[in-house]
Amino acid sequence: MVKVIYRDRQWTVKPGSTVRHIIEAAGLNPESVLAVRDGKLINDATVTRDGDTIKLVAVVSGGV
């Protein structure tokens, strides 16, 4: 299984899904989160593998 973490939520999904599919299935906007696996940024076309832990990080922007 693949463990997915987003803020204070955790859930598992079957391996073989793309990161984009996981993000969309969670009801999140793919353009508003980044995915990290093993401390490295991955893109939304990455296919998950059994044993992965994927952390979704909200993108925050702002400025003057």
Residue frames relative to the residue before (quaternion, step in Angstrom):
aa qw qx qy qz dx dy dz
M 1.0000 0.0000 0.0000 0.0000 0.00 0.00 0.00
V 0.3544 -0.7021 0.5811 0.2090 3.52 -1.32 0.42
K 0.2608 -0.7550 0.5846 0.1421 3.56 -0.83 1.02
V 0.1066 -0.7842 0.6106 0.0304 3.56 -0.89 1.00
I 0.0899 -0.7902 0.6060 0.0154 3.56 -0.92 0.97
Y 0.1058 0.7613 -0.6348 0.0787 3.56 -0.95 0.95
R 0.8146 -0.1172 -0.0003 0.5680 3.54 -0.49 1.27
D 0.7972 -0.2582 0.1827 0.5142 3.63 -0.59 -1.03
R 0.5662 0.5815 -0.3822 0.4419 3.59 1.28 0.29
Q 0.0174 -0.7613 0.6479 0.0194 3.55 -1.19 0.67
W 0.1162 0.7730 -0.6189 0.0768 3.55 -1.07 0.76
T 0.3501 -0.7200 0.5539 0.2286 3.56 -1.28 0.21
V 0.1026 -0.7577 0.6423 0.0543 3.52 -1.27 0.63
K 0.5861 -0.5625 0.4406 0.3820 3.52 -1.26 0.32
P 0.5134 -0.6261 0.4755 0.3440 3.61 -1.06 0.64
G 0.6583 0.5191 -0.3824 0.3884 3.55 -1.26 0.46
S 0.5717 0.5641 -0.3892 0.4511 3.59 1.27 -0.12
T 0.4564 -0.6295 0.5305 0.3376 3.54 -1.20 0.42
V 0.6254 -0.5311 0.4117 0.3967 3.54 -1.23 0.45
R 0.6228 0.5446 -0.3455 0.4429 3.59 0.98 -0.77
H 0.6421 0.5192 -0.3254 0.4607 3.59 0.94 -0.84
I 0.6461 0.5153 -0.3154 0.4664 3.60 0.95 -0.85
I 0.6536 0.5134 -0.3113 0.4608 3.59 0.93 -0.91
E 0.6928 0.4736 -0.2801 0.4661 3.58 0.85 -0.95
A 0.6433 0.5250 -0.3221 0.4546 3.60 1.01 -0.79
A 0.6567 0.4915 -0.3007 0.4866 3.59 1.19 -0.56
G 0.5108 -0.6687 0.4052 0.3573 3.59 1.28 -0.05
L 0.5074 0.6402 -0.4168 0.3986 3.56 1.25 0.44
N 0.4815 -0.6296 0.5223 0.3146 3.54 -1.24 0.48
P 0.4505 -0.7184 0.4560 0.2702 3.64 -0.61 1.07
E 0.6621 0.5067 -0.3082 0.4582 3.58 1.17 -0.45
S 0.6926 0.4876 -0.2725 0.4564 3.58 1.28 -0.19
V 0.7395 0.3240 -0.2195 0.5477 3.59 1.29 0.06
L 0.2537 -0.7124 0.6299 0.1770 3.53 -1.29 0.50
A 0.2851 -0.7540 0.5673 0.1684 3.57 -1.12 0.64
V 0.0932 -0.7871 0.6096 0.0099 3.54 -0.99 0.95
R 0.0069 -0.7642 0.6448 -0.0124 3.56 -1.01 0.93
D 0.8443 -0.0005 -0.0471 0.5338 3.58 -0.84 1.02
G 0.7059 -0.4864 0.2575 0.4459 3.56 1.01 0.85
K 0.6758 0.4587 -0.2901 0.4987 3.59 1.28 0.11
L 0.5115 -0.6421 0.4869 0.2982 3.53 -1.06 0.87
I 0.0655 -0.7761 0.6266 0.0287 3.58 -0.98 0.89
N 0.4519 -0.6902 0.4853 0.2896 3.58 -1.13 0.50
D 0.6653 -0.5560 0.3346 0.3693 3.56 -1.24 0.34
A 0.6078 0.5382 -0.3619 0.4581 3.61 1.25 -0.08
T 0.4508 0.6952 -0.4468 0.3374 3.59 1.28 -0.10
V 0.2988 -0.7382 0.5809 0.1683 3.55 -0.95 0.95
T 0.4093 -0.7352 0.4910 0.2254 3.56 -0.81 1.04
R 0.2507 -0.7541 0.5941 0.1248 3.53 -1.26 0.65
D 0.6343 -0.5204 0.4044 0.4041 3.55 -1.20 0.48
G 0.7869 0.3015 -0.2368 0.4835 3.57 -0.87 0.96
D 0.4833 0.6671 -0.4369 0.3613 3.60 1.26 -0.13
T 0.1305 -0.7011 0.6866 0.1415 3.49 -1.37 0.44
I 0.1016 -0.7972 0.5950 0.0055 3.54 -0.61 1.20
K 0.1283 -0.7780 0.6120 0.0608 3.56 -0.76 1.06
L 0.2067 -0.7613 0.6061 0.1017 3.55 -0.84 1.04
V 0.1158 -0.8061 0.5802 0.0111 3.54 -0.78 1.11
A 0.4221 -0.7108 0.5040 0.2500 3.57 -0.74 1.06
V 0.3622 -0.7088 0.5675 0.2104 3.54 -1.02 0.91
V 0.0540 -0.7891 0.6119 0.0033 3.57 -0.80 1.00
S 0.0239 0.7968 -0.6029 0.0327 3.54 -0.85 0.94
G 0.1271 0.7761 -0.6108 0.0923 3.50 -1.20 0.39
G 0.0993 0.8053 -0.5816 0.0581 3.50 -1.22 -0.05
V 0.6310 -0.5376 0.4131 0.3771 3.44 -1.34 -0.16
